Amino acid sequence: MHGLVFARTASAGATVNEIAAHLGVTKQSAAAIVETLENQGYVTRGPRPTDRRARLVQLTGRGRAVTRLAARSAADVAADLERDIGHDAMATVIGALQ
């Protein structure tokens, strides 16, 4: 779940409501996840520039670092898999996942 929150907030941030919709959970569940990530230093909550009533969840430097590390790890795993199964089979897998 945390990785999905990181993905949803990585570009421009998101509100708890947007995160809840992205995760397919209640607003309360999303708020609890965000609170955990905030307590661990991965995200911050602040006013949304376009709507001061809404609170925008954004990645901190630590959160962005974790996101970069996860992307590198995923790329390494994909490269290993492609070496094992070949380029054409990998293209089929990627096509099926998309």
URKAWO-V271987 format. One record per helix or strand. SS is the DSSP state (A for helix, B for strand). FROM is the first residue (numbers start at 1). TO is the last residue. If there is no record, write none. Layout:
# URKAWO-V271987
SS_FROM_TO, SS_FROM_TO
This chain:
# URKAWO-V271987
A_2_9, B_14_14, A_16_23, A_27_39, B_43_48, B_51_59, A_61_85, A_87_97
